[in-house]
Amino acid sequence: MSTPASPNPAETPTETTRPDPAIVALGGGHGLYATLSAVRRLSEKVTAVVTVADDGGSSGRLRAELGVVPPGDLRMALSALSGEAVEQQVWTETVQHRFGGTGALAGHSVGNLILAGLTEVTGDIVTALDMLGRVLDVRGRVLPMSPIPLDIEADVSGLESDPRVSRCIRGQVAVATTPGKVRRVRLIPADPPACTPALDAVCEADLVVLGPGSWFSSVIPHVLVPDLHEALLHTKALKVLVLNLAAEPGETAGFSAERHLHVLAQHAPDFRVDHVVVDAASVPEGSEREHLCRSAARFGAQASFVDVAETGTHRHDPAKLAVALETCLSSRAGLAAARGDGREIVSWL
């Protein structure tokens, strides 16, 4: 995998010789893809930490048949960070290619099969990711949240005649598509191991980004892995939470932006962030913004209302999100000085 070249000590420091910030992005699926597409514009020292609870589609089939960590979200993260040369782009397109037809391979992504095979051959998902990352000339590193496949279990109301009664739903796909209202999620096993290199990356980061993504199945699970939760609490990195542009059908239907913060706080009352990035168009000015700012303050965070959406869609625009995150990152020097944490203070703007 490519790493940024070391600056020549004889050179006078300029914009081009400042060290890249170490950035960690946590999430899964299309939300994480958007974040990685943004942060790769800011640094080549990017680590993606990816959820491993998917039980649907190609990933679910490989997980059930082979017992491997579901590879789909990991594959997407590798693709988001792949090199831009023609050869790497052909490899990326191939890795993302999904077989058609009606046979045994129908619906499988080539990259999922490669990762499953590499994991069986090497005996280690991290080694498999690093090897495929070298083929794709990945700018950074992709790691699983946990080295073992996990399950998500949720308490869901609204599925019984009595709205006060909750039903237990198990499985990421079932949770994401439930017509009921998700109240709380848990991981199975309840005390899963964290990926050690992911913990190291969080502890050594300058910027940690959580979200956007499926709130209960791609964002909240990161604070439910005990060792990863502890690393997020104690890292000296600037922490940024990126809210979704809209509620998702199913697990967060009817959720306001403030409600997203509320349920995260329910699952991790001691979790703290420095900034909450909110798309300005998704939260109108007035009382709704005031409530959201108060909720952000409970995390110790400042809410930033900025344009981060692709025009006319509910997708984050990588270029706009990069600008928003760069603005947050520019405040890191002041925060580090205020905390007195003794870390080297570098301006990346």
N, C-alpha and C positions, 0 to 999 in steps of 0.2 A: 504494500500500500504506500501511496505517496505521502511524504512528510515535507513540511516547508523547509527550504534550505536555511541553514544558519547564516545570520548576517555577518558580514565581514567586520571584525572589530575595528579595522582602520577607517571604516566609513563613518561619515558624520550622520547621526540618527536623522532619518527622514520618515515621511509617511510609509515609504516602501520598505524600510528596514525595521520598523517596529515589530515586535513579536506578535504573532497571531494570538488572540485570546483563546483559551481552552474552553470550548462550549460543549455542554451536555444537553441533549434533547431527549425527553422522556415521553413515551406515548405509544401509539400503535395505529396501523391502518393509514387511511388517507389524511388524517389530521397530522400524524407524525411526518408523513411525506411532505406536507406543506411546510412544516417547521424546518425540516432538513433542507428543502429547496431554498428557504430563506437564509438560514444560518451559514450555508456553504458560501454565500456571498460575502460573509464577514470573516471567515476563517477556514483554514484547512485542518485545524485541530478540533474536529467535531467528533463526538461520540454519541451514537444513538443507543438508547436503552429502551428495549422493546418488550411489550407485554407478550406473554406466552400462554394465553388461555383460550385461543381460538379453537373451536371445535366444529367449524362448518367448512363446506366446500372441500377443495383439494387438501388444505391443511388438516382438516378434521379427518379425512380419509387416511392420510399418511400417519397421523397421530394414532388413530385406532388400529391400523394394520401393523405399524412398525414400532410404536411406542416412542417416537421421536418428539422433540419439542416442535410445536406447529411452526412451519417455516414461512408461511405467507407474509406476515408483517415484517419479518426479518428480511425477506427477499425484497420487499418494497423499499425498505430503508437502504439496502445496498444500492438499489437502482437510483434512489434519490441522490446518493453521494458518488455515483460512478463518474469516471473520467469523461472528458468531452472529446477526445480524439475519435476519429472515425471507427477505428477498430473496437474501442471500448463501447461506443454507441451501438455497434452491431451486436456485441456481446450482451449489452443491456437489453436491447430489443428481444434477443433470443431468450434471456433469462425471464423476461416478463411475458413471453409468448405462452399462450394457453392453447392446449390441444383441443380441436373440435371433434366431431364425429360422435359415435355412440359406443365405442369400444372401451377397454379397460383404462386407457389413457385420457379419455374424454374429460375435460374440465381441469386436468392437472396443468399447472404451470411448470415450464422447463426448470426454472430456478428452484422450485420446491423439490423436484426430484433430485436435482444436483445436490442441494443442501442435505436432503435425507440420505443420499448415497455417501456423501463426504462424511457425514456424522457417523454412519455405520463403519466406514473404513478407518477413520481416525479415532473413533470412540469419544469424540468431544465436539459439541456444537460450536464452542468458541473457536477451536482450531478450524473447523469447517467454514465458519464465517470469514475468518482471516484469509483462508486460502482462496475462497471465491472473491473476496474483496481485492486480492492482488490481481486476479484476472480482470476485474472490472476497473482497476486503477482507482479504487475508492479513496476519496479525500477524507480520511478520518477512520473511524472504526464503528462497526455495528455489533452490539452485544445483547444477549437476552436479559430480561429482568431477573430471571431465575434459570438455573441450568436444567430444571425439570419442568415438564408440562404441568400447568395448573388448571383448576376448574374454578368457575365463578358461580356462586350461589346467591340468590337474592330473595328478600322478603318483598312480595308484591301484593298490593291491595287492589280492590276493584274487580277481582276475578270471581268473587262470591256474591251472593245476593245481599249479604250484609257487608257494606263498604268498610266496616271496622275490622273485618277479618282478613288476615294476610295469608297468602299461600307461598310456600317455598318453591322457587323455580331454580333449576340447575342447568348450567351451560351458557356460554357466552352468546350463542345465537338465540337461545330461548329468552335470555334476559334482554337482549337488544331489540327483539321483535315483540315482546309481550304487549298485549293491549291494556294491561293494568298499569298501575303506578308503582314504580320501583321505590321502595323506602330505604333499603339498606342492602349492601353487598358484602360478601365474605369470600375469601380465597380458600380453596381446598387443595392441599392441606393448609391448615390455619397458620402454621409457622414455617413457611417454605424457606429454603436457603436462597440467598441472593447470589448473583453472579459476582465473584470477587473482583474481576477487572472493572465491572460496572461501579462497584463501591469505590474503588481507587479513582476512577474518572470523576465521580461526583465530588470526592474529597479534594481533588486537585483542580477543579474547574474554576474558571473566572466567571462564567455565566451558566446557569442552569435554567432550562425552559421546560415547563410542564404544560401540556395542552397545545393546541386544541385537540378534539377527538371525542369519541364516544365516552361520555362522562363516567358512566358506571363500569364500563368494560375496558377502557383504554387509559383513562386518566387516574381515577381513584385507586385502581389496583397497585400503583407504585407506592402509595403511602401505607399499604397493607402488608407489604413484605418487611418484617421487623428490622432487619439490618439495613435495608435500603432507606426505610423511614428514618432510622437513626443517622445515616449518612446525610440525608437531606436536612435534618435538623441542625447538624453540626458543621456542615460545609461553610466556608467563608465566601463562597461564590455569591454573586448577585443572583437572586432567584426571581424569575418572571413567570407568571401564570397567564396564559393566553386563553381567553374565553371563546367559546363557539359563537358563530355569527347568528345562529338560530337554534331553537330547540329541535331535537331529532324526533321523528315519528317513533313511537315505541317508548324507549327507556326514559326520555326526558320530555315527552310531549307536554306542552303547557308550561314548561319551566321558563321563568324569567332569568335574566343574567344574574340577578341577586340570588335566586334559588340555587343556581349552580354553585355559588360560593357557600351557601348555607349547608348543602349536603356534603361538600368537601370538608367543611369544618366539623360536621357530625362524625365523619369517619376518622378525622385526624385533628382533634381539638388543639393540639400543640403545634401544628404545622404553621410555618410563617413564610411569607414571601415579601419581596421588596416592591414589586410592581405587578399590577393587574392590567393587562392590555385588553381593551374593549373596542370593538368596532363602533365608531361614533354613530353610524346610521342605525345600528341595532338597538340603541338605547336612547330614546328622545330626551332632550333637555328638560329639566324640571325635577319633580319629586322622585321619578324613577332613578335618575342619576344620583340624586342625593342619597337615596337608600343604598344604592350600589357602592357609593364612596364610603358610607358607614360600614358596610359589610367588609369592604376591602381593608379598612382601617383595623378591623378585628384580626386580620392576618398580619398587621403591621405594615400594610402595603399602601401605596399610592395608586389610585386608578387613573389610567391614561386613556382618554377617548380619542382615537385616531382612525383614519380611513385605512383599513387593512383588507378590504374585500375586493374581489374581482367584480368589476362593474356588472350589475344585474344578476349576480349569483350569490349563493351562500357559501362560497369557497374563499379561502384566504389567498390573497395575491402575494406570491413569494417576495417580489420586489418591495411592495409596501410594508409587508411584515418585517423584512430585513431592516428597513429604515426605522420602524418602530422599536425593534430590538436594539439596534445600534444606538438609538437615543437613550434607551434604558442603560445600555452598557456604558455610555459616556458619563453616567452618574456614579459609576462604581468607584472612581478615585475618591470622590467626596464621601461616599459611604464608608470606604475603607479607612479614611482618615478619621472619620467620626467614631468608628468602632475601635480604632487603635489596634487593629489586628496584626500590625507588623508586616503585612504582605507588601511585596513590591507593587507600587502604584504606577500604572502605565496608562496613558491616554491613547485609545485606539482611533480617535476621530481626527 
